[in-house]
Amino acid sequence: MHCNRFKGPNVAGLDPDTGKIVRLFHPRRDSWAEHFVWHGPELNARTQIGRVTLVVLAINDQDVVAVRKALQDEGVFLL
């Protein structure tokens, strides 16, 4: 739900590293493992598409990461 609030009508965003417009990750067409990797409670990007998706959807918002960390500590959020 958190990420969906940020997505809205966006299908692309600006890559923070290059400033280029890049499409967002498409869950039905793209391979998740190709674009993302977990590093503890934080989701990291492997590609431009992953990087832009993380930024546009605010996937690593500090509050969300804190919740993931707490869930990991409780053994509920497993990777």
N, C-alpha and C positions, 0 to 999 in steps of 0.2 A: 504494500500500500504506500509506504514512504516513497519509493522510487517512482511509482505511477503518478504521484502528485507532481513530480518534477518533469515527467516526460511530456504530458500534454500532447500537442500536435507535432512535436519535434520528431523528425526522422533523421536528423543530422545535427552536428554541432561543430564548434571550433576545437581543433586539436591544440591543447595548451603548449605542446612542444614546437609545433610547426606553424600554427596560426591558420592552417588549411581547414576547409570544411570537409568533414568526414561523416559518413553515414553511421547510424547507431547499430549496435548488435541486434540481429534479428533472430529471436529464439527458435523459430521454425526452419530457418535456412542456414544459420551459422553453427559451427561447433563451439560449444562453451569452452572446452579445454584449449582450443586454439587461441582464444582471445583473453582468457582469465586464468588466474591461479590464486589460491588462498595463501596468505601469509599471516598465520594466526587469525585474528578476527577481522583483518583487513583484506579486501579483495584487490589484487594487483592486476594490471593490464600487461598482456604480452604483445599486443598489436595497437595500431592507431585506432582501430574500431573499438577495442577494449578501453583504451585511454579516454576517448571521447564519451563513451557510454558511462564510464565511471563519473566523469565530470558532470554531464548533463543530468543524470539521474541522482546525483549526490549520494552515490552508493556508500561512500566512506565518510559520510557525515559523522562528526565526532560522537553524537548521541547514539547513532545506530551502531557504530563500532563498539561503544561502551556496552550496549545491550548484548551484542554478539559475544563480547569478552565475558560478560557475566554468565551467559548461557553456556559458553565453553567451559568456564570454571565449574559449573554445575553438572557438566557432562551431557547437556541437552543438545548443544549445537556441535555436531561432530563433522569433521571434514574427511 
